[in-house]
Structure formats: C-alpha cells, structure tokens
C-alpha cells in the first residue's frame, strides 16, 4: 500500500536537502548535507541517493511505498526529460538528472528547476495559494524565478523562460558564471554577496565570510557596515524586481531561498527601490517573503511530483506549509 508521503529533494549548489512531505505539506525526516559539486554529476547523484535512502531507512519505507518522488535542481529543466536546459553553472547544462535517480529508486521521479518549484509551492500553500499572476523569486547562490500567470508555469519555447538572474542590469558590471557581465545575480544573491565580503575583508574591514554570519552581525550587533551591505543588496535586488514588475505585471511576488532568511535586513531598501523604479501602474504588486523560504524549493519538489504523477487531490489543505 502506498504511504501518504512524498519524497522531496532539493539539489542546491551548496547543499542537498531532502524530506518526506505529507498531505498537509508538513515535512518529516528532514536531512541536509553538502552537495560535493567538486565530485561532478556522478558524485552529486550519489549524495542525492544516499540522502534519500537515509531518510527512507529512518522512516521504515521503501521508494515503492511512496506516493511520489520529486527533485528540484538549479536552473531550468525540461519537465518531460528531466534534462537541465539552462543553468548558472555551464557544466550542468544538458545533464540528465531524472534518469540516474529513476534507476536508483526504481520508479518515476519528477524533476523541476528550483525557481519554478519554489513558485508552485507558493501557489499551492500558505497565504499566496491559488493566486494567479504569481512571480516567485528564489535566491540561493544565484537567482532563479518561476511565473504562474494562470496556475501553470511559463516555460518558453525552449523550456528556459524566466532566467531573470541573468538579466543584464549593468553595462560594465561584474563577471557572471554564465560568461557575461552585469547580470542581476552577479551583483545580488548568495554567491555575489560572498564575493563582495571577500572584497570588504581585503579592504581591511572585519567582516565575516558567510552571508548568514553577516546577517547575525547586522541583527545582533547592529554593525554599521553589515547593515549597510544588506541595504545595498536590497537596492540591487529591487532594481531587478522593478524590471520584472514592468515586464510581467504580477499580482504577487514571493521571495524564497536560503538568502531570503535575511529578508528583514534587505526588505525595506528592496521595496523602496522596486516601487520607485517600476511604472506606477505595475508597482502595487504585493511583495512578500515565503513563510519558510529555505524550504520552498523542497516543498515545490513535492508539488511537482503530485502535478506530474498524481493523485491530483493529494494535498488536502493548502493553508498548511512546511515547517
């Protein structure tokens, strides 16, 4: 008999997260471990499988007993093949994530880009559920997005729409992992912030290495430099949001991703910039942060599994979200 649980996996550039998700969107047996990107795609796939098997062992389940298996990955994915068609990490473009996971699990696995996964999680759960014209902005190492104008994801002719992290916001800006310069995510987001902190330390500032440590310094010590860095990050994020508001005219914008756990530090400058720089008729969209932003893509992986594998009525109450 199938268990009323879905295996959800979120493959990030830094960490692999996995959990079992029940019919109310609650997570159990959560696990997180380093991705080991340096080991290549085979090494990453091994971490994915190890993490999932560890969780299943603790839960006393086999993969065949699950209601579904879903995986979120960095970049844009062809939903039919599971192949990554666009990614901030060029070596990942063309990688088939779906096949090795299905071979290991012995069953169907649904694969979705993390930005799209986070967007459909917002559409399915919490205060933004069921709202059409919903734009999800997922910030981890990079910036990825998903847009649901009518409950379905906007994908584009090549399945690579919404690569907003690579909008060329600055003509002579910082170099980006995609090979271009001035991209949005080259100036904002986790990876950009880490590089910025290196520059601050080289200039003689006593600044920590990690964004989460910078957040602690700003929140707990009210450090002037740390607070200013977060405000500047909000301004750059707001510039990109203003562009998205004018192009898509969304009703709601939902931020997610591990970076968004510091929402309170960059919210004010982001909102101010976005509303000032967008056309007034587009600037009234609600701009909010997901309730549990660091687990949004993980929850979205479970929703992806339901959307592609069924059953359609698996989630019994969309008002609940992962904790």
Helices and strands as residue ranges (DSSP letters): E 6-11, E 15-21, E 27-34, G 37-39, H 40-59, G 63-65, E 68-73, E 76-77, E 84-86, G 90-92, H 97-105, E 110-113, H 114-124, G 126-128, E 134-139, E 143-148, G 164-166, H 184-187, H 190-202, H 211-220, H 224-248, E 252-256, G 258-262, H 263-277, E 286-289, G 293-295, H 296-309
